[in-house]
Amino acid sequence: MSIERFEQLEVWREAHQVVLEIYKVTSKLPSEEKFGLVSQMRRAAVSVPGNIAEGFKRRGGADKKHFYNIAQSSLEDLRYYLILCRDLGFQLRAESLPDCIERVGRMLTGLIRSVPS
């Protein structure tokens, strides 16, 4: 079966689920974080599936890898923000998020490696 749309990529679907979870947990952060940590976390989360989608439509291998690498960098940003929330004492109730982020990261690495140069 040929993949014709980015929505068919398992890594995109998993990354999209991370976005939905991030929106849910950040809505419970203190209101003074609305334009700080909440905004940064949401922006980083949305960037992951967004860049996967953009890379999917690129024709050249280097272009594809560029966007997939940006997605991976945004995922690392998000991983840091979760650590920061924990260290600041914010209770996110997002026990599965670190594992989901790790899984998406592994999938992205595989996707990048599968793209011919």
C-alpha positions as a printed NumPy array, in Angstrom:
array([[ 0.   ,  0.   ,  0.   ],
       [ 1.391,  3.344, -1.063],
       [ 1.199,  6.275,  1.33 ],
       [-0.343,  9.213, -0.495],
       [-1.21 , 11.609,  2.334],
       [ 0.713, 12.642,  5.422],
       [-2.237, 11.611,  7.587],
       [-1.453,  8.01 ,  6.654],
       [ 1.969,  8.204,  8.318],
       [ 1.91 ,  6.54 , 11.719],
       [ 4.495,  9.02 , 13.01 ],
       [ 2.228, 11.93 , 12.046],
       [-0.765, 10.323, 13.8  ],
       [ 1.274,  9.757, 16.97 ],
       [ 2.644, 13.319, 16.86 ],
       [-0.89 , 14.666, 16.419],
       [-1.972, 12.771, 19.551],
       [ 0.902, 14.424, 21.436],
       [-0.415, 17.841, 20.335],
       [-3.903, 17.036, 21.584],
       [-2.506, 15.887, 24.934],
       [-0.275, 18.983, 25.252],
       [-3.274, 21.258, 24.664],
       [-5.177, 19.381, 27.347],
       [-2.452, 19.499, 30.003],
       [-1.329, 23.074, 29.317],
       [-4.874, 24.331, 29.806],
       [-4.375, 23.467, 33.482],
       [-1.148, 25.452, 33.94 ],
       [-1.286, 28.712, 35.936],
       [-2.744, 31.641, 33.996],
       [ 0.488, 33.625, 34.364],
       [ 2.123, 30.999, 32.116],
       [-0.354, 31.583, 29.272],
       [ 2.063, 33.698, 27.228],
       [ 5.175, 31.897, 28.46 ],
       [ 5.398, 28.188, 28.998],
       [ 1.931, 27.354, 27.63 ],
       [ 2.619, 29.19 , 24.386],
       [ 6.09 , 27.649, 23.992],
       [ 4.857, 24.115, 24.672],
       [ 1.967, 24.398, 22.265],
       [ 4.113, 25.939, 19.544],
       [ 6.737, 23.193, 19.886],
       [ 4.082, 20.459, 19.906],
       [ 2.267, 21.78 , 16.824],
       [ 5.566, 22.137, 14.984],
       [ 6.193, 18.383, 15.076],
       [ 3.258, 17.108, 12.971],
       [ 3.306, 20.357, 10.978],
       [ 6.863, 19.783,  9.815],
       [ 6.188, 16.095,  9.181],
       [ 3.313, 17.146,  6.902],
       [ 5.426, 19.757,  5.127],
       [ 8.349, 17.387,  4.669],
       [ 6.05 , 14.696,  3.313],
       [ 5.123, 16.841,  0.298],
       [ 8.698, 17.837, -0.525],
       [10.172, 16.071, -3.526],
       [13.889, 16.049, -2.815],
       [15.399, 13.865, -0.103],
       [17.384, 16.743,  1.386],
       [14.232, 18.87 ,  1.62 ],
       [12.278, 16.055,  3.264],
       [15.045, 15.418,  5.791],
       [15.273, 19.137,  6.567],
       [11.635, 19.313,  7.696],
       [11.77 , 15.973,  9.496],
       [14.838, 17.219, 11.382],
       [12.989, 20.39 , 12.383],
       [10.184, 18.165, 13.696],
       [12.726, 16.227, 15.735],
       [14.212, 19.445, 17.145],
       [10.767, 20.673, 18.166],
       [10.164, 17.344, 19.867],
       [13.331, 17.872, 21.923],
       [12.122, 21.37 , 22.857],
       [ 8.898, 19.809, 24.072],
       [10.778, 17.193, 26.071],
       [12.674, 19.997, 27.829],
       [ 9.475, 21.942, 28.586],
       [ 8.024, 18.872, 30.297],
       [11.172, 18.613, 32.44 ],
       [10.875, 22.315, 33.267],
       [ 7.222, 21.912, 34.278],
       [ 8.178, 19.034, 36.558],
       [11.044, 20.994, 38.119],
       [ 8.825, 24.046, 38.655],
       [ 6.368, 21.83 , 40.503],
       [ 3.546, 22.   , 37.97 ],
       [ 1.42 , 18.87 , 38.155],
       [ 0.576, 18.1  , 34.53 ],
       [-0.946, 14.648, 35.038],
       [ 0.671, 13.578, 31.789],
       [ 2.466, 10.416, 32.798],
       [ 2.295,  8.902, 29.311],
       [ 3.592, 11.989, 27.466],
       [ 7.335, 11.303, 27.915],
       [ 6.873,  7.788, 26.512],
       [ 4.805,  9.118, 23.601],
       [ 7.447, 11.732, 22.843],
       [10.157,  9.077, 22.97 ],
       [ 8.169,  6.863, 20.586],
       [ 7.607,  9.724, 18.122],
       [11.326, 10.519, 18.282],
       [12.261,  6.943, 17.399],
       [ 9.728,  6.934, 14.578],
       [11.088, 10.212, 13.223],
       [14.621,  8.832, 13.303],
       [13.425,  5.849, 11.286],
       [11.595,  8.114,  8.845],
       [14.682, 10.277,  8.335],
       [16.849,  7.212,  7.736],
       [14.361,  5.867,  5.19 ],
       [14.578,  8.958,  2.975],
       [17.059,  8.503,  0.119],
       [19.659, 11.263, -0.036]])
